[in-house]
Amino acid sequence: MVRWEPNARERLAAAALELYSERGYERTTVAEIAKQAGLTERTFFRHYADKREVLFDGSGALQELFVQGVAGAPQSAAPIDMVAAGLEAVSAMFVDRRPFARKRQAVIATNAELRERELIKLASLSAALADALRRRGIADPAASLTAEAGIAVFKVGFERWLEEGQDRAMGELMRESLAQLKAVTAGSRVS
């Protein structure tokens, strides 16, 4: 009989992040993560393909929220404003998650393999946004350019949100970053 383990996925993610932060990603094994979580390696592999994916578990949900935000924007909205609706949607996902996100980002920053995986995630997100814009009737290259600009705004806004001492909401920082991008592309000088 298989015993059900409550919150196994969350326990594994918390244990992995704690161990990665203490020992480093490279020096942490799946066996150690499972043991820290009070679970087995087999349970780990039921939830995650490898130890790297623990850090990227929310990527699918993030992409879905972003795409839904674009899809739900008013039909009359400019393409960049459709992306702005997606930025608002994903900002809601991060409410009360700043400490976790800071810790996660610190682990990613110390490892080239994880930084590469983060870039792959962002590229996949950009492709999904471009597809969402195309479904809204935005032709290329405008759809691809707008999606890439949206990812740049997301990346910059997210990094600003993670800064030590920062207490402003992610949505506010995303809107501010988008406004700065619009000012720069309009030829205004931003300081």
DAURCOR-V207080 format. One record per residue. PHI is phi in degrees with one decimal (999 if undefined). D_LAST is the distance of its C-alpha to the last C-alpha in Angstrom with 1 decimal. Layout:
PHI:D_LAST, PHI:D_LAST
//
This chain:
999:64.0, -84.8:60.2, -91.9:58.6, -78.7:55.5, -109.5:52.6, -65.7:50.4, 55.3:46.6, -57.7:47.2, -59.9:44.0, -66.8:41.9, -64.0:43.9, -64.3:43.5, -63.3:39.7, -64.9:39.5, -64.4:41.9, -61.6:40.1, -63.0:36.7, -62.5:38.4, -69.0:40.2, -60.9:37.4, -69.0:35.3, -78.6:38.3, -104.5:39.9, 101.7:37.5, -61.0:37.7, -63.0:39.9, -92.3:42.4, -104.7:42.9, -103.4:45.7, -61.0:46.4, -59.4:49.6, -67.0:47.6, -62.4:45.3, -60.5:48.3, -62.7:50.2, -59.0:47.3, -84.7:47.2, 75.2:50.9, -128.2:51.4, -101.9:52.9, -60.4:51.3, -59.8:53.0, -63.1:51.1, -54.6:47.8, -73.5:48.6, -71.6:49.5, -102.5:46.0, -135.0:43.9, -69.5:44.6, -158.6:43.3, -68.9:41.4, -70.2:38.1, -67.8:38.3, -58.5:38.3, -79.7:34.5, -118.9:34.0, -60.9:36.4, -86.1:34.1, -59.1:32.7, -63.9:35.2, -66.0:34.5, -60.1:30.7, -61.9:31.4, -61.7:33.9, -62.5:31.6, -61.7:28.8, -64.4:31.3, -62.8:33.0, -62.2:29.8, -63.9:29.3, -64.5:33.0, -88.1:32.9, -67.0:30.1, -56.4:31.5, -58.6:33.1, -79.6:31.1, -67.5:27.7, -68.5:25.5, -52.9:25.5, -67.2:21.9, -75.6:22.9, -64.9:26.0, -65.4:23.9, -58.9:22.0, -63.8:25.5, -66.6:26.1, -62.5:23.0, -62.8:24.3, -62.8:27.7, -73.0:26.8, -60.5:24.7, -64.2:28.0, -66.3:29.7, -100.0:27.6, -57.5:28.4, 66.6:30.0, -116.0:29.5, -59.2:26.6, -58.5:29.0, -61.5:30.8, -63.0:27.7, -63.1:26.4, -64.6:29.8, -61.0:30.1, -65.4:26.8, -63.5:27.8, -66.1:31.1, -60.9:29.6, -63.1:27.2, -90.6:30.3, -137.0:32.3, -62.3:31.9, -62.4:34.3, -72.5:32.3, -63.7:29.0, -63.9:30.8, -63.8:32.2, -63.6:28.8, -66.0:27.6, -63.1:30.9, -60.2:30.2, -65.8:26.8, -65.5:28.5, -65.0:31.3, -64.1:29.0, -62.0:27.3, -62.6:30.8, -65.6:31.9, -65.5:29.0, -60.8:29.7, -62.9:33.4, -62.5:32.6, -67.1:30.6, -62.1:33.6, -65.2:36.0, -87.9:34.0, 93.9:34.7, -88.1:31.5, -82.5:32.7, -83.3:31.4, -85.7:29.2, -58.9:27.1, -63.3:28.2, -67.6:27.4, -63.4:24.0, -66.2:23.1, -62.3:24.6, -63.1:22.7, -63.6:19.3, -61.7:20.6, -67.8:21.5, -62.3:18.1, -63.2:16.6, -59.1:19.5, -61.7:19.1, -66.0:15.4, -62.3:16.2, -64.4:19.5, -61.4:18.1, -64.1:15.7, -63.6:18.9, -81.2:20.9, -55.8:19.0, -58.9:21.3, 83.9:21.0, -76.8:19.3, -127.0:21.5, -72.8:19.6, -67.2:21.5, -59.2:20.7, -57.3:20.9, -61.6:18.1, -68.9:15.8, -65.9:17.0, -61.8:16.4, -64.9:12.8, -65.2:12.3, -65.6:14.4, -62.0:12.5, -67.2:9.3, -62.5:11.9, -61.3:13.5, -65.5:10.6, -63.7:10.2, -72.7:14.0, -84.7:14.4, 93.7:12.7, -78.6:9.7, -93.2:6.6, -108.8:3.8, -109.0:0.0
//
